[in-house]
Amino acid sequence: MSDDFKRVESHDCPMFTCAAPAGSPCRTGKGKVAIQYHTARFRLVPNSPRP
């Protein structure tokens, strides 16, 4: 798993239709794991400085 996915998944998904908790992948409206993370989760999660 890449560092970007670890960073993003360390925060709750900000999409009210998803609301996946930290440590979980994004979900569809029916509660199944989404094929890809929601764009908002990548845009709204703060970037941590890279070494």
mmCIF entry with sequence, helices, sheets and N, C-alpha, C, O atoms, coordinates in Angstrom:
data_MODEL
# 
_entry.id   MODEL 
# 
_entity.id                         1 
_entity.type                       polymer 
_entity.pdbx_number_of_molecules   1 
# 
_entity_poly.entity_id                      1 
_entity_poly.type                           'polypeptide(L)' 
_entity_poly.nstd_linkage                   no 
_entity_poly.nstd_monomer                   no 
_entity_poly.pdbx_seq_one_letter_code       MSDDFKRVESHDCPMFTCAAPAGSPCRTGKGKVAIQYHTARFRLVPNSPRP 
_entity_poly.pdbx_seq_one_letter_code_can   MSDDFKRVESHDCPMFTCAAPAGSPCRTGKGKVAIQYHTARFRLVPNSPRP 
_entity_poly.pdbx_strand_id                 A 
# 
loop_
_entity_poly_seq.entity_id 
_entity_poly_seq.num 
_entity_poly_seq.mon_id 
_entity_poly_seq.hetero 
1 1  MET n 
1 2  SER n 
1 3  ASP n 
1 4  ASP n 
1 5  PHE n 
1 6  LYS n 
1 7  ARG n 
1 8  VAL n 
1 9  GLU n 
1 10 SER n 
1 11 HIS n 
1 12 ASP n 
1 13 CYS n 
1 14 PRO n 
1 15 MET n 
1 16 PHE n 
1 17 THR n 
1 18 CYS n 
1 19 ALA n 
1 20 ALA n 
1 21 PRO n 
1 22 ALA n 
1 23 GLY n 
1 24 SER n 
1 25 PRO n 
1 26 CYS n 
1 27 ARG n 
1 28 THR n 
1 29 GLY n 
1 30 LYS n 
1 31 GLY n 
1 32 LYS n 
1 33 VAL n 
1 34 ALA n 
1 35 ILE n 
1 36 GLN n 
1 37 TYR n 
1 38 HIS n 
1 39 THR n 
1 40 ALA n 
1 41 ARG n 
1 42 PHE n 
1 43 ARG n 
1 44 LEU n 
1 45 VAL n 
1 46 PRO n 
1 47 ASN n 
1 48 SER n 
1 49 PRO n 
1 50 ARG n 
1 51 PRO n 
# 
_struct_asym.id          A 
_struct_asym.entity_id   1 
# 
loop_
_struct_conf.conf_type_id 
_struct_conf.id 
_struct_conf.pdbx_PDB_helix_id 
_struct_conf.beg_label_comp_id 
_struct_conf.beg_label_asym_id 
_struct_conf.beg_label_seq_id 
_struct_conf.pdbx_beg_PDB_ins_code 
_struct_conf.end_label_comp_id 
_struct_conf.end_label_asym_id 
_struct_conf.end_label_seq_id 
_struct_conf.pdbx_end_PDB_ins_code 
_struct_conf.beg_auth_comp_id 
_struct_conf.beg_auth_asym_id 
_struct_conf.beg_auth_seq_id 
_struct_conf.end_auth_comp_id 
_struct_conf.end_auth_asym_id 
_struct_conf.end_auth_seq_id 
_struct_conf.pdbx_PDB_helix_class 
_struct_conf.details 
_struct_conf.pdbx_PDB_helix_length 
HELX_P HELX_P1 AA1 ASP A 3  ? GLU A 9  ? ASP A 3  GLU A 9  1 ? 7 
HELX_P HELX_P2 AA2 THR A 39 ? LEU A 44 ? THR A 39 LEU A 44 1 ? 6 
# 
_struct_conf_type.id          HELX_P 
_struct_conf_type.criteria    ? 
_struct_conf_type.reference   ? 
# 
loop_
_atom_site.group_PDB 
_atom_site.id 
_atom_site.type_symbol 
_atom_site.label_atom_id 
_atom_site.label_alt_id 
_atom_site.label_comp_id 
_atom_site.label_asym_id 
_atom_site.label_entity_id 
_atom_site.label_seq_id 
_atom_site.pdbx_PDB_ins_code 
_atom_site.Cartn_x 
_atom_site.Cartn_y 
_atom_site.Cartn_z 
_atom_site.occupancy 
_atom_site.B_iso_or_equiv 
_atom_site.pdbx_formal_charge 
_atom_site.auth_seq_id 
_atom_site.auth_comp_id 
_atom_site.auth_asym_id 
_atom_site.auth_atom_id 
_atom_site.pdbx_PDB_model_num 
ATOM 1   N N  . MET A 1 1  ? 0.851   -1.170 0.000  1.00 0.00 ? 1  MET A N  1 
ATOM 2   C CA . MET A 1 1  ? 0.000   0.000  0.000  1.00 0.00 ? 1  MET A CA 1 
ATOM 3   C C  . MET A 1 1  ? 0.897   1.235  0.000  1.00 0.00 ? 1  MET A C  1 
ATOM 4   O O  . MET A 1 1  ? 1.871   1.293  0.752  1.00 0.00 ? 1  MET A O  1 
ATOM 5   N N  . SER A 1 2  ? 0.581   2.212  -0.829 1.00 0.00 ? 2  SER A N  1 
ATOM 6   C CA . SER A 1 2  ? 1.432   3.396  -0.912 1.00 0.00 ? 2  SER A CA 1 
ATOM 7   C C  . SER A 1 2  ? 1.229   4.303  0.297  1.00 0.00 ? 2  SER A C  1 
ATOM 8   O O  . SER A 1 2  ? 0.236   4.187  1.016  1.00 0.00 ? 2  SER A O  1 
ATOM 9   N N  . ASP A 1 3  ? 2.172   5.196  0.507  1.00 0.00 ? 3  ASP A N  1 
ATOM 10  C CA . ASP A 1 3  ? 2.083   6.143  1.613  1.00 0.00 ? 3  ASP A CA 1 
ATOM 11  C C  . ASP A 1 3  ? 0.854   7.033  1.493  1.00 0.00 ? 3  ASP A C  1 
ATOM 12  O O  . ASP A 1 3  ? 0.249   7.392  2.503  1.00 0.00 ? 3  ASP A O  1 
ATOM 13  N N  . ASP A 1 4  ? 0.472   7.400  0.249  1.00 0.00 ? 4  ASP A N  1 
ATOM 14  C CA . ASP A 1 4  ? -0.707  8.246  0.057  1.00 0.00 ? 4  ASP A CA 1 
ATOM 15  C C  . ASP A 1 4  ? -1.958  7.561  0.593  1.00 0.00 ? 4  ASP A C  1 
ATOM 16  O O  . ASP A 1 4  ? -2.774  8.198  1.259  1.00 0.00 ? 4  ASP A O  1 
ATOM 17  N N  . PHE A 1 5  ? -2.115  6.279  0.310  1.00 0.00 ? 5  PHE A N  1 
ATOM 18  C CA . PHE A 1 5  ? -3.295  5.572  0.784  1.00 0.00 ? 5  PHE A CA 1 
ATOM 19  C C  . PHE A 1 5  ? -3.281  5.427  2.299  1.00 0.00 ? 5  PHE A C  1 
ATOM 20  O O  . PHE A 1 5  ? -4.329  5.528  2.937  1.00 0.00 ? 5  PHE A O  1 
ATOM 21  N N  . LYS A 1 6  ? -2.118  5.194  2.880  1.00 0.00 ? 6  LYS A N  1 
ATOM 22  C CA . LYS A 1 6  ? -2.009  5.109  4.339  1.00 0.00 ? 6  LYS A CA 1 
ATOM 23  C C  . LYS A 1 6  ? -2.378  6.445  4.973  1.00 0.00 ? 6  LYS A C  1 
ATOM 24  O O  . LYS A 1 6  ? -3.085  6.488  5.980  1.00 0.00 ? 6  LYS A O  1 
ATOM 25  N N  . ARG A 1 7  ? -1.896  7.535  4.378  1.00 0.00 ? 7  ARG A N  1 
ATOM 26  C CA . ARG A 1 7  ? -2.180  8.867  4.903  1.00 0.00 ? 7  ARG A CA 1 
ATOM 27  C C  . ARG A 1 7  ? -3.672  9.171  4.820  1.00 0.00 ? 7  ARG A C  1 
ATOM 28  O O  . ARG A 1 7  ? -4.273  9.623  5.795  1.00 0.00 ? 7  ARG A O  1 
ATOM 29  N N  . VAL A 1 8  ? -4.260  8.926  3.669  1.00 0.00 ? 8  VAL A N  1 
ATOM 30  C CA . VAL A 1 8  ? -5.676  9.215  3.461  1.00 0.00 ? 8  VAL A CA 1 
ATOM 31  C C  . VAL A 1 8  ? -6.541  8.334  4.359  1.00 0.00 ? 8  VAL A C  1 
ATOM 32  O O  . VAL A 1 8  ? -7.505  8.813  4.956  1.00 0.00 ? 8  VAL A O  1 
ATOM 33  N N  . GLU A 1 9  ? -6.204  7.073  4.455  1.00 0.00 ? 9  GLU A N  1 
ATOM 34  C CA . GLU A 1 9  ? -7.025  6.160  5.232  1.00 0.00 ? 9  GLU A CA 1 
ATOM 35  C C  . GLU A 1 9  ? -6.860  6.372  6.740  1.00 0.00 ? 9  GLU A C  1 
ATOM 36  O O  . GLU A 1 9  ? -7.606  5.793  7.530  1.00 0.00 ? 9  GLU A O  1 
ATOM 37  N N  . SER A 1 10 ? -5.904  7.186  7.137  1.00 0.00 ? 10 SER A N  1 
ATOM 38  C CA . SER A 1 10 ? -5.726  7.461  8.565  1.00 0.00 ? 10 SER A CA 1 
ATOM 39  C C  . SER A 1 10 ? -6.732  8.507  9.062  1.00 0.00 ? 10 SER A C  1 
ATOM 40  O O  . SER A 1 10 ? -6.752  8.835  10.248 1.00 0.00 ? 10 SER A O  1 
ATOM 41  N N  . HIS A 1 11 ? -7.566  9.029  8.157  1.00 0.00 ? 11 HIS A N  1 
ATOM 42  C CA . HIS A 1 11 ? -8.605  10.007 8.494  1.00 0.00 ? 11 HIS A CA 1 
ATOM 43  C C  . HIS A 1 11 ? -9.963  9.482  8.048  1.00 0.00 ? 11 HIS A C  1 
ATOM 44  O O  . HIS A 1 11 ? -10.050 8.681  7.117  1.00 0.00 ? 11 HIS A O  1 
ATOM 45  N N  . ASP A 1 12 ? -11.019 9.934  8.713  1.00 0.00 ? 12 ASP A N  1 
ATOM 46  C CA . ASP A 1 12 ? -12.376 9.585  8.278  1.00 0.00 ? 12 ASP A CA 1 
ATOM 47  C C  . ASP A 1 12 ? -12.622 10.160 6.886  1.00 0.00 ? 12 ASP A C  1 
ATOM 48  O O  . ASP A 1 12 ? -12.046 11.188 6.529  1.00 0.00 ? 12 ASP A O  1 
ATOM 49  N N  . CYS A 1 13 ? -13.467 9.508  6.106  1.00 0.00 ? 13 CYS A N  1 
ATOM 50  C CA . CYS A 1 13 ? -13.855 10.050 4.801  1.00 0.00 ? 13 CYS A CA 1 
ATOM 51  C C  . CYS A 1 13 ? -14.819 11.209 5.045  1.00 0.00 ? 13 CYS A C  1 
ATOM 52  O O  . CYS A 1 13 ? -15.785 11.056 5.794  1.00 0.00 ? 13 CYS A O  1 
ATOM 53  N N  . PRO A 1 14 ? -14.571 12.377 4.421  1.00 0.00 ? 14 PRO A N  1 
ATOM 54  C CA . PRO A 1 14 ? -15.430 13.534 4.643  1.00 0.00 ? 14 PRO A CA 1 
ATOM 55  C C  . PRO A 1 14 ? -16.753 13.488 3.875  1.00 0.00 ? 14 PRO A C  1 
ATOM 56  O O  . PRO A 1 14 ? -17.618 14.336 4.097  1.00 0.00 ? 14 PRO A O  1 
ATOM 57  N N  . MET A 1 15 ? -16.923 12.534 2.994  1.00 0.00 ? 15 MET A N  1 
ATOM 58  C CA . MET A 1 15 ? -18.170 12.436 2.217  1.00 0.00 ? 15 MET A CA 1 
ATOM 59  C C  . MET A 1 15 ? -19.283 11.935 3.130  1.00 0.00 ? 15 MET A C  1 
ATOM 60  O O  . MET A 1 15 ? -19.166 10.863 3.724  1.00 0.00 ? 15 MET A O  1 
ATOM 61  N N  . PHE A 1 16 ? -20.374 12.716 3.244  1.00 0.00 ? 16 PHE A N  1 
ATOM 62  C CA . PHE A 1 16 ? -21.453 12.309 4.138  1.00 0.00 ? 16 PHE A CA 1 
ATOM 63  C C  . PHE A 1 16 ? -22.140 11.033 3.668  1.00 0.00 ? 16 PHE A C  1 
ATOM 64  O O  . PHE A 1 16 ? -22.747 10.328 4.474  1.00 0.00 ? 16 PHE A O  1 
ATOM 65  N N  . THR A 1 17 ? -22.056 10.729 2.389  1.00 0.00 ? 17 THR A N  1 
ATOM 66  C CA . THR A 1 17 ? -22.659 9.500  1.880  1.00 0.00 ? 17 THR A CA 1 
ATOM 67  C C  . THR A 1 17 ? -21.795 8.277  2.147  1.00 0.00 ? 17 THR A C  1 
ATOM 68  O O  . THR A 1 17 ? -22.257 7.143  2.015  1.00 0.00 ? 17 THR A O  1 
ATOM 69  N N  . CYS A 1 18 ? -20.541 8.507  2.522  1.00 0.00 ? 18 CYS A N  1 
ATOM 70  C CA . CYS A 1 18 ? -19.609 7.409  2.775  1.00 0.00 ? 18 CYS A CA 1 
ATOM 71  C C  . CYS A 1 18 ? -19.349 7.283  4.273  1.00 0.00 ? 18 CYS A C  1 
ATOM 72  O O  . CYS A 1 18 ? -19.690 6.281  4.902  1.00 0.00 ? 18 CYS A O  1 
ATOM 73  N N  . ALA A 1 19 ? -18.734 8.329  4.826  1.00 0.00 ? 19 ALA A N  1 
ATOM 74  C CA . ALA A 1 19 ? -18.421 8.398  6.258  1.00 0.00 ? 19 ALA A CA 1 
ATOM 75  C C  . ALA A 1 19 ? -17.630 7.191  6.755  1.00 0.00 ? 19 ALA A C  1 
ATOM 76  O O  . ALA A 1 19 ? -17.817 6.744  7.887  1.00 0.00 ? 19 ALA A O  1 
ATOM 77  N N  . ALA A 1 20 ? -16.747 6.664  5.907  1.00 0.00 ? 20 ALA A N  1 
ATOM 78  C CA . ALA A 1 20 ? -15.892 5.549  6.332  1.00 0.00 ? 20 ALA A CA 1 
ATOM 79  C C  . ALA A 1 20 ? -14.994 6.035  7.453  1.00 0.00 ? 20 ALA A C  1 
ATOM 80  O O  . ALA A 1 20 ? -14.390 7.101  7.339  1.00 0.00 ? 20 ALA A O  1 
ATOM 81  N N  . PRO A 1 21 ? -14.895 5.279  8.530  1.00 0.00 ? 21 PRO A N  1 
ATOM 82  C CA . PRO A 1 21 ? -14.034 5.698  9.625  1.00 0.00 ? 21 PRO A CA 1 
ATOM 83  C C  . PRO A 1 21 ? -12.562 5.536  9.268  1.00 0.00 ? 21 PRO A C  1 
ATOM 84  O O  . PRO A 1 21 ? -12.214 4.823  8.327  1.00 0.00 ? 21 PRO A O  1 
ATOM 85  N N  . ALA A 1 22 ? -11.716 6.197  10.021 1.00 0.00 ? 22 ALA A N  1 
ATOM 86  C CA . ALA A 1 22 ? -10.277 6.073  9.820  1.00 0.00 ? 22 ALA A CA 1 
ATOM 87  C C  . ALA A 1 22 ? -9.886  4.602  9.858  1.00 0.00 ? 22 ALA A C  1 
ATOM 88  O O  . ALA A 1 22 ? -10.373 3.839  10.692 1.00 0.00 ? 22 ALA A O  1 
ATOM 89  N N  . GLY A 1 23 ? -9.004  4.216  8.949  1.00 0.00 ? 23 GLY A N  1 
ATOM 90  C CA . GLY A 1 23 ? -8.554  2.831  8.883  1.00 0.00 ? 23 GLY A CA 1 
ATOM 91  C C  . GLY A 1 23 ? -9.401  1.950  7.980  1.00 0.00 ? 23 GLY A C  1 
ATOM 92  O O  . GLY A 1 23 ? -9.102  0.768  7.805  1.00 0.00 ? 23 GLY A O  1 
ATOM 93  N N  . SER A 1 24 ? -10.462 2.520  7.402  1.00 0.00 ? 24 SER A N  1 
ATOM 94  C CA . SER A 1 24 ? -11.347 1.752  6.520  1.00 0.00 ? 24 SER A CA 1 
ATOM 95  C C  . SER A 1 24 ? -11.388 2.382  5.138  1.00 0.00 ? 24 SER A C  1 
ATOM 96  O O  . SER A 1 24 ? -11.274 3.601  5.006  1.00 0.00 ? 24 SER A O  1 
ATOM 97  N N  . PRO A 1 25 ? -11.550 1.557  4.106  1.00 0.00 ? 25 PRO A N  1 
ATOM 98  C CA . PRO A 1 25 ? -11.680 2.112  2.759  1.00 0.00 ? 25 PRO A CA 1 
ATOM 99  C C  . PRO A 1 25 ? -13.041 2.778  2.577  1.00 0.00 ? 25 PRO A C  1 
ATOM 100 O O  . PRO A 1 25 ? -13.961 2.553  3.363  1.00 0.00 ? 25 PRO A O  1 
ATOM 101 N N  . CYS A 1 26 ? -13.162 3.594  1.544  1.00 0.00 ? 26 CYS A N  1 
ATOM 102 C CA . CYS A 1 26 ? -14.435 4.239  1.235  1.00 0.00 ? 26 CYS A CA 1 
ATOM 103 C C  . CYS A 1 26 ? -15.490 3.185  0.909  1.00 0.00 ? 26 CYS A C  1 
ATOM 104 O O  . CYS A 1 26 ? -15.175 2.074  0.482  1.00 0.00 ? 26 CYS A O  1 
ATOM 105 N N  . ARG A 1 27 ? -16.735 3.560  1.119  1.00 0.00 ? 27 ARG A N  1 
ATOM 106 C CA . ARG A 1 27 ? -17.862 2.659  0.898  1.00 0.00 ? 27 ARG A CA 1 
ATOM 107 C C  . ARG A 1 27 ? -18.846 3.279  -0.082 1.00 0.00 ? 27 ARG A C  1 
ATOM 108 O O  . ARG A 1 27 ? -18.922 4.501  -0.217 1.00 0.00 ? 27 ARG A O  1 
ATOM 109 N N  . THR A 1 28 ? -19.595 2.426  -0.761 1.00 0.00 ? 28 THR A N  1 
ATOM 110 C CA . THR A 1 28 ? -20.665 2.898  -1.642 1.00 0.00 ? 28 THR A CA 1 
ATOM 111 C C  . THR A 1 28 ? -21.888 3.198  -0.788 1.00 0.00 ? 28 THR A C  1 
ATOM 112 O O  . THR A 1 28 ? -21.891 2.936  0.415  1.00 0.00 ? 28 THR A O  1 
ATOM 113 N N  . GLY A 1 29 ? -22.914 3.740  -1.401 1.00 0.00 ? 29 GLY A N  1 
ATOM 114 C CA . GLY A 1 29 ? -24.157 4.033  -0.695 1.00 0.00 ? 29 GLY A CA 1 
ATOM 115 C C  . GLY A 1 29 ? -24.800 2.792  -0.098 1.00 0.00 ? 29 GLY A C  1 
ATOM 116 O O  . GLY A 1 29 ? -25.574 2.887  0.855  1.00 0.00 ? 29 GLY A O  1 
ATOM 117 N N  . LYS A 1 30 ? -24.483 1.630  -0.654 1.00 0.00 ? 30 LYS A N  1 
ATOM 118 C CA . LYS A 1 30 ? -25.048 0.371  -0.153 1.00 0.00 ? 30 LYS A CA 1 
ATOM 119 C C  . LYS A 1 30 ? -24.128 -0.308 0.854  1.00 0.00 ? 30 LYS A C  1 
ATOM 120 O O  . LYS A 1 30 ? -24.386 -1.433 1.282  1.00 0.00 ? 30 LYS A O  1 
ATOM 121 N N  . GLY A 1 31 ? -23.040 0.391  1.235  1.00 0.00 ? 31 GLY A N  1 
ATOM 122 C CA . GLY A 1 31 ? -22.152 -0.136 2.263  1.00 0.00 ? 31 GLY A CA 1 
ATOM 123 C C  . GLY A 1 31 ? -21.059 -1.070 1.782  1.00 0.00 ? 31 GLY A C  1 
ATOM 124 O O  . GLY A 1 31 ? -20.312 -1.610 2.599  1.00 0.00 ? 31 GLY A O  1 
ATOM 125 N N  . LYS A 1 32 ? -20.946 -1.275 0.479  1.00 0.00 ? 32 LYS A N  1 
ATOM 126 C CA . LYS A 1 32 ? -19.876 -2.126 -0.057 1.00 0.00 ? 32 LYS A CA 1 
ATOM 127 C C  . LYS A 1 32 ? -18.607 -1.306 -0.246 1.00 0.00 ? 32 LYS A C  1 
ATOM 128 O O  . LYS A 1 32 ? -18.677 -0.089 -0.420 1.00 0.00 ? 32 LYS A O  1 
ATOM 129 N N  . VAL A 1 33 ? -17.455 -1.956 -0.215 1.00 0.00 ? 33 VAL A N  1 
ATOM 130 C CA . VAL A 1 33 ? -16.189 -1.250 -0.431 1.00 0.00 ? 33 VAL A CA 1 
ATOM 131 C C  . VAL A 1 33 ? -16.190 -0.648 -1.837 1.00 0.00 ? 33 VAL A C  1 
ATOM 132 O O  . VAL A 1 33 ? -16.470 -1.332 -2.822 1.00 0.00 ? 33 VAL A O  1 
ATOM 133 N N  . ALA A 1 34 ? -15.870 0.647  -1.909 1.00 0.00 ? 34 ALA A N  1 
ATOM 134 C CA . ALA A 1 34 ? -15.842 1.345  -3.192 1.00 0.00 ? 34 ALA A CA 1 
ATOM 135 C C  . ALA A 1 34 ? -14.635 0.898  -4.006 1.00 0.00 ? 34 ALA A C  1 
ATOM 136 O O  . ALA A 1 34 ? -13.604 0.526  -3.446 1.00 0.00 ? 34 ALA A O  1 
ATOM 137 N N  . ILE A 1 35 ? -14.765 0.935  -5.308 1.00 0.00 ? 35 ILE A N  1 
ATOM 138 C CA . ILE A 1 35 ? -13.674 0.537  -6.193 1.00 0.00 ? 35 ILE A CA 1 
ATOM 139 C C  . ILE A 1 35 ? -12.492 1.474  -6.029 1.00 0.00 ? 35 ILE A C  1 
ATOM 140 O O  . ILE A 1 35 ? -11.341 1.044  -6.103 1.00 0.00 ? 35 ILE A O  1 
ATOM 141 N N  . GLN A 1 36 ? -12.769 2.759  -5.805 1.00 0.00 ? 36 GLN A N  1 
ATOM 142 C CA . GLN A 1 36 ? -11.689 3.718  -5.584 1.00 0.00 ? 36 GLN A CA 1 
ATOM 143 C C  . GLN A 1 36 ? -12.091 4.695  -4.484 1.00 0.00 ? 36 GLN A C  1 
ATOM 144 O O  . GLN A 1 36 ? -13.275 4.867  -4.194 1.00 0.00 ? 36 GLN A O  1 
ATOM 145 N N  . TYR A 1 37 ? -11.095 5.329  -3.880 1.00 0.00 ? 37 TYR A N  1 
ATOM 146 C CA . TYR A 1 37 ? -11.361 6.301  -2.826 1.00 0.00 ? 37 TYR A CA 1 
ATOM 147 C C  . TYR A 1 37 ? -12.058 7.511  -3.416 1.00 0.00 ? 37 TYR A C  1 
ATOM 148 O O  . TYR A 1 37 ? -11.852 7.847  -4.582 1.00 0.00 ? 37 TYR A O  1 
ATOM 149 N N  . HIS A 1 38 ? -12.879 8.161  -2.617 1.00 0.00 ? 38 HIS A N  1 
ATOM 150 C CA . HIS A 1 38 ? -13.548 9.367  -3.075 1.00 0.00 ? 38 HIS A CA 1 
ATOM 151 C C  . HIS A 1 38 ? -12.528 10.487 -3.232 1.00 0.00 ? 38 HIS A C  1 
ATOM 152 O O  . HIS A 1 38 ? -11.630 10.638 -2.404 1.00 0.00 ? 38 HIS A O  1 
ATOM 153 N N  . THR A 1 39 ? -12.669 11.262 -4.287 1.00 0.00 ? 39 THR A N  1 
ATOM 154 C CA . THR A 1 39 ? -11.743 12.358 -4.555 1.00 0.00 ? 39 THR A CA 1 
ATOM 155 C C  . THR A 1 39 ? -11.664 13.297 -3.360 1.00 0.00 ? 39 THR A C  1 
ATOM 156 O O  . THR A 1 39 ? -10.585 13.792 -3.034 1.00 0.00 ? 39 THR A O  1 
ATOM 157 N N  . ALA A 1 40 ? -12.787 13.548 -2.708 1.00 0.00 ? 40 ALA A N  1 
ATOM 158 C CA . ALA A 1 40 ? -12.798 14.459 -1.554 1.00 0.00 ? 40 ALA A CA 1 
ATOM 159 C C  . ALA A 1 40 ? -11.902 13.948 -0.443 1.00 0.00 ? 40 ALA A C  1 
ATOM 160 O O  . ALA A 1 40 ? -11.304 14.744 0.280  1.00 0.00 ? 40 ALA A O  1 
ATOM 161 N N  . ARG A 1 41 ? -11.799 12.650 -0.295 1.00 0.00 ? 41 ARG A N  1 
ATOM 162 C CA . ARG A 1 41 ? -10.962 12.108 0.774  1.00 0.00 ? 41 ARG A CA 1 
ATOM 163 C C  . ARG A 1 41 ? -9.495  12.460 0.522  1.00 0.00 ? 41 ARG A C  1 
ATOM 164 O O  . ARG A 1 41 ? -8.755  12.738 1.465  1.00 0.00 ? 41 ARG A O  1 
ATOM 165 N N  . PHE A 1 42 ? -9.075  12.450 -0.735 1.00 0.00 ? 42 PHE A N  1 
ATOM 166 C CA . PHE A 1 42 ? -7.696  12.835 -1.068 1.00 0.00 ? 42 PHE A CA 1 
ATOM 167 C C  . PHE A 1 42 ? -7.500  14.345 -0.964 1.00 0.00 ? 42 PHE A C  1 
ATOM 168 O O  . PHE A 1 42 ? -6.450  14.800 -0.510 1.00 0.00 ? 42 PHE A O  1 
ATOM 169 N N  . ARG A 1 43 ? -8.494  15.123 -1.378 1.00 0.00 ? 43 ARG A N  1 
ATOM 170 C CA . ARG A 1 43 ? -8.346  16.587 -1.380 1.00 0.00 ? 43 ARG A CA 1 
ATOM 171 C C  . ARG A 1 43 ? -8.458  17.191 0.002  1.00 0.00 ? 43 ARG A C  1 
ATOM 172 O O  . ARG A 1 43 ? -7.780  18.177 0.290  1.00 0.00 ? 43 ARG A O  1 
ATOM 173 N N  . LEU A 1 44 ? -9.286  16.639 0.865  1.00 0.00 ? 44 LEU A N  1 
ATOM 174 C CA . LEU A 1 44 ? -9.561  17.257 2.162  1.00 0.00 ? 44 LEU A CA 1 
ATOM 175 C C  . LEU A 1 44 ? -8.692  16.748 3.297  1.00 0.00 ? 44 LEU A C  1 
ATOM 176 O O  . LEU A 1 44 ? -8.623  17.375 4.354  1.00 0.00 ? 44 LEU A O  1 
ATOM 177 N N  . VAL A 1 45 ? -8.030  15.623 3.092  1.00 0.00 ? 45 VAL A N  1 
ATOM 178 C CA . VAL A 1 45 ? -7.146  15.103 4.132  1.00 0.00 ? 45 VAL A CA 1 
ATOM 179 C C  . VAL A 1 45 ? -5.847  15.888 4.079  1.00 0.00 ? 45 VAL A C  1 
ATOM 180 O O  . VAL A 1 45 ? -5.255  16.042 3.011  1.00 0.00 ? 45 VAL A O  1 
ATOM 181 N N  . PRO A 1 46 ? -5.399  16.387 5.233  1.00 0.00 ? 46 PRO A N  1 
ATOM 182 C CA . PRO A 1 46 ? -4.165  17.186 5.233  1.00 0.00 ? 46 PRO A CA 1 
ATOM 183 C C  . PRO A 1 46 ? -2.943  16.386 4.788  1.00 0.00 ? 46 PRO A C  1 
ATOM 184 O O  . PRO A 1 46 ? -2.819  15.198 5.086  1.00 0.00 ? 46 PRO A O  1 
ATOM 185 N N  . ASN A 1 47 ? -2.061  17.046 4.084  1.00 0.00 ? 47 ASN A N  1 
ATOM 186 C CA . ASN A 1 47 ? -0.801  16.417 3.675  1.00 0.00 ? 47 ASN A CA 1 
ATOM 187 C C  . ASN A 1 47 ? 0.191   16.496 4.816  1.00 0.00 ? 47 ASN A C  1 
ATOM 188 O O  . ASN A 1 47 ? 0.329   17.534 5.464  1.00 0.00 ? 47 ASN A O  1 
ATOM 189 N N  . SER A 1 48 ? 0.868   15.413 5.053  1.00 0.00 ? 48 SER A N  1 
ATOM 190 C CA . SER A 1 48 ? 1.924   15.458 6.047  1.00 0.00 ? 48 SER A CA 1 
ATOM 191 C C  . SER A 1 48 ? 3.238   15.667 5.314  1.00 0.00 ? 48 SER A C  1 
ATOM 192 O O  . SER A 1 48 ? 3.394   15.193 4.188  1.00 0.00 ? 48 SER A O  1 
ATOM 193 N N  . PRO A 1 49 ? 4.175   16.358 5.921  1.00 0.00 ? 49 PRO A N  1 
ATOM 194 C CA . PRO A 1 49 ? 5.456   16.583 5.247  1.00 0.00 ? 49 PRO A CA 1 
ATOM 195 C C  . PRO A 1 49 ? 6.190   15.277 4.991  1.00 0.00 ? 49 PRO A C  1 
ATOM 196 O O  . PRO A 1 49 ? 6.205   14.386 5.840  1.00 0.00 ? 49 PRO A O  1 
ATOM 197 N N  . ARG A 1 50 ? 6.780   15.173 3.853  1.00 0.00 ? 50 ARG A N  1 
ATOM 198 C CA . ARG A 1 50 ? 7.557   13.977 3.503  1.00 0.00 ? 50 ARG A CA 1 
ATOM 199 C C  . ARG A 1 50 ? 8.992   14.196 3.883  1.00 0.00 ? 50 ARG A C  1 
ATOM 200 O O  . ARG A 1 50 ? 9.502   15.312 3.781  1.00 0.00 ? 50 ARG A O  1 
ATOM 201 N N  . PRO A 1 51 ? 9.659   13.137 4.323  1.00 0.00 ? 51 PRO A N  1 
ATOM 202 C CA . PRO A 1 51 ? 11.081  13.283 4.716  1.00 0.00 ? 51 PRO A CA 1 
ATOM 203 C C  . PRO A 1 51 ? 11.978  13.599 3.543  1.00 0.00 ? 51 PRO A C  1 
ATOM 204 O O  . PRO A 1 51 ? 13.188  13.749 3.713  1.00 0.00 ? 51 PRO A O  1 
# 
